[in-house]
Amino acid sequence: MDGISGDLNAPHSMGTTIIGVTYNGGVVLGADSRTSTGMYVANRASDKITQLTDNVYICRSGSAADSQIVSDYVRYYLHQHTIQLGQPATVKVAANLVRMIAYNNKNNLQTGMIVGGWDKYEGGKIYGIPLGGTLLEQPFTIGGSGSSYLYGFFDQIWKEGMTQDEAEKLVVKAVSLAIARDGASGGVVRTVTINKDGVVRKFYPGDTLPLWHEELEAKDSLLDILAAASPEPMVS
């Protein structure tokens, strides 16, 4: 019992994989869907890409409670900003609000975020706000525990001026690679594509993602057994 209680009281792993990529005309945000509390998967189909305004979204990693409250505050402030100015906030304004809240509460928050969106002044933009409240504008950025497996992959694959289709395929492939290697990432892949035409959300179930290396294909799972016809009764 002492060993079990020790595990339960250990620091909780709050891993995830979040990605933001710019392309020629907009941005693509992507994330896995596993919310974990240590060894326990609390939610296998969570949505880690949250809307801030009509044209700006945020990817959340780290503590779900911390990232959700930051998103709620920023959404409220941006709503007031839009009413006062009579026009939508830019991506840079939204990212700076996230940065300000993260920096002013850096000793209390355990969350890293990616802000991405499109506005008529600067087009598609991606900003990373890691732990501590630094603001980094980048052509692509990755975060969460799964990001450690993806830096070399992005250095090789990412290129300037990608099409929307290339960017979406890159994000899905990268998240599926992280899911294959990172035990704290899993579930499904969600993407959000933002450009001048609006926002498109896409959903990729786990069984449609590519298998990597020595991953085994699901076989005779409990769902397959339940879906099959009832077995014949045993006769003694």
N, C-alpha and C positions, 0 to 999 in steps of 0.2 A: 504493500500500500504506500510505503514511503516513496518508492520509486515512481509510482503513478502520480502522487500528489506533487512530487518534484517536477515532473514533466508539465503538469497543468499550470504550475506557478512560474514556469520559465517564460522569458519574453516571447510574445506571439509573433510568428512570421506573418507578414501582411503583404505577400508577394503578388505581383501582377505583371502584365506587359502592356505598355501603351506606346503608340507610335504616331508621329505627325510628319507628313511628307508634302512638300510643295510640288506642283507640276505646272505646265504651261497653261495657265488659266484659272488655277484654284488650288485647293488643298484637299488632302485625304487624311482623315484621322482613323485610327484603328485600335482595338483593344480586345483582350480575351474577356472571359466572363466569370472567372473563379474568384470568389471572395473567401479567403481562408482565415481561420483563427488557430494558429499553430498547426497541428496535424488535422484539425477538423475543417472540412469544407462547409462553411456556413451557407453559401449560396453558389450554385453551379451555373446560374444563368443571369447574373447581375448585369446591369448596364452601366459601364464606367465612362461613357461619353455623354456629358450633360449639356443641355442647351443653356446658353447665357443670354443671347439675343437671337433674332431671326437669322443673323449672318455670322455669329460667333459661337463656337462650342469649346468645351474644356474636357480633356482626358484626365482622369483622377487615378492616383496610385498612393500607396501607403495606407494610413488609417482611413477607413471609409467614413467614419464619423467626422474626422477633421476636414477631409476634402469636401464632404457634402455641406458642411456649415460654411466653408469658404465660398463654395459655389452659390449658396443661397444668398449670402451677403452681397456678393458681386452682382448677381442677377437683380437684386433690389436696387443697388446703386446705379446700375446701368439703365434700369427702367426710369428712375428719376432723371438721369442724365438725358435720356431720349425725350422726355416730356419737356424739360427746360430748353433744350436746343432745337427741338422740333425735327430732329433727324437721327438716324441710328448711330450708335457709337462705333468708332473704328475698332479694328482688331487691336491696335496698339493701346488705345485707351482701356479696353477690357483687360489686356495683359498687364498693364501697369497697375490697375486696381487689384488684380490677383497678387502681383508682386508686393504691393504696399501692405496688404493684409498679411501675407506670408512672412514678410520681413519684420513687421511690427509685433508679430506673435511667434517669432522663430524659436523661442524657448519652450513653447507649448504645443506646437503643431508637428505632426509626423506625417507629412504629405508632400509629394512632388507632383507637379501638374504640367500639362501641355495645353496651351491656348492656341486655337487655330480658327481661321475664318477668312472672309473676303469682304473688302469694302471698295467703294468707287475711287478712293484716293490712292491706295497702294496695291490693290489687287489681293491675291492670296498671300497670307502671312502665317508663319508658325513661330511661336515663342515657347521656350522651355523655362519653367520656374521650378528648379529643384529645391531640396531642403535648404532652408536658410533665407529664401526670398531673393535669389539672384534672378535677373531677367536676361535671357539669351535669345536673340533672334537668329534662327538658323534655317537653312534650306530643308533640313530634316532633323528630327530629334526623337530619341527613344528614351523610355523611362521604365521604372519598376525592376523587380528582380530578374525578369527575363531579358532585360536589355544587355546584361553582361555577355550573353551568347550571340549578340547581334551586331556588335560594333564592326567587326571585320567584314561581316556579310554586307553591311550598308556601305562601308568604304569601297567595296569592290563593285556593288551592283548599282548604287544610286548614280544618276547622271542628270545633268542640267537639261531642262526643256522636255521632260517626259510628257507623254500624252496622259489623259485621264485614265484610260484603260491600263496603261503600263503602271501608273502609280497605284491604282487599286489592286492589281495583281501583286505588286511588290509588297504592299502592306499585308495582304492576306497570307502570302508566302512567309513573310517575316514573323508574323504572329504564330503561324502554325509551327515554324521552326522553334520558337521560344517555348511553345507548349510541349514540344517533343522533348526538350532538354530540361526545362525548369519545372520542378514539382509543384511550385506555388502558382503556376499559370495553367489554365485549362478551360474546358467547357467549349463554348462556341466563339466565333469571331464576329465582331460587329464593326462596321465601318460607316463613316459619315463623309460624304463628298460635298464640298462647299465651293461654289463658283458664282458667276454673275447671274446664272439662271436660277439659283436657289440652292436647296439642300436635298440630298438624296441619301437615305439610310439604307444599308444593306445588311443582311444577316446570313451567316454561313454556318450551318449546323456542323457539329464535330465530326459526324460520319461522312461529310463531303470534303473534309480537309485532306491534303496529301499526307501520306505516311512517310516517315523519314528513318533512314538507317535501319535499326533493328526493331522498330515498332511492330507490334503484332496486330493484325486485323482482328476486329471483334468477331468472336465465334461462340455460338451456343451461350449467348448472354441470357440473363434472367428475362429480359424483355422478349427475346426470341422464343424462349420456352413458354412464356405465358401467352404469347400470340399464337402459338401452335395449337392444334386440336388437342382436346383433353386426352391424356393417355388412357390406355385400356386399364380397367381395374385389375389389381393383382389377385390371382387365384392361387390359394394354397393347396 
